[in-house]
């Protein structure tokens, strides 16, 4: 039986949760496993794009009309905006700093909640990708609703810190609002990130999340690792920057855990 493309949004309304880092490194790990992956940079900060390309290249793409902002503005087929990354099985739709005005752009559009979904329709129907991973900005608004209306699943990275749980309840409420429009949207799981196992609040975070009703918490966690920042500075996934880094192995294991859901 032919496998269908799965669209997964990485979303959390709290900044600093490791959302973009998780999207980039899980995407790359899946690609090394032979899965065909399309990454979509939905954030004006361009960090997902910067995970694979130099700053000069990212700014060049952001200032052109070959990025997500113009695809949404023109409501065009997103396949025309896909660019290959330097890595096999891994493509990207880059972002633009103009995404800061996306809420205004959407406000005037007919059936605005479904614009991204419609832009992705032909790509999803073609099944040319196993996974489409979307990096959502750390907000709760019309654009994030658009992303979640296009998604089949959500992964919510949560930082294991005293403030990491802040806003999780709001995110859960927002997901319920989205399900009124996209009733099939499923919270695939919570990924616990930036773990320092020496600190007591790591255990508290895990206990709190795992005690929530109908919420899956992934078994594999992502620990604090300075190699992540060095990889970002190098515009590379951590597995490319330093294959033996602890976080490289942890992201690979988390990617395997996610992929195993459909195997």
ABEGO torsion letter per residue (X at the ends): XBBBBBBBBBBBABBGAGAAAAAAAAAAAAAAAGBBBBBBBABAAGAAAAAABBAAAAAAAAABABBAAAAAAAGBBAAAABBBBABBGBBBBBBBAAAAAAAAAAAABBGAAAAAAAAAAAAAAAGABABBBBBBBBBBBAAAAAAAAABABBBBBBBBBAAAABGAAAAAAAAAAAAAABAABBBAEBBBBGBBAABAAAAAAAAAAAABBGBBBBABBBBBBAAAAAAAAAGBBAAAABAABAAAAAAAAAAAAAAAAAX
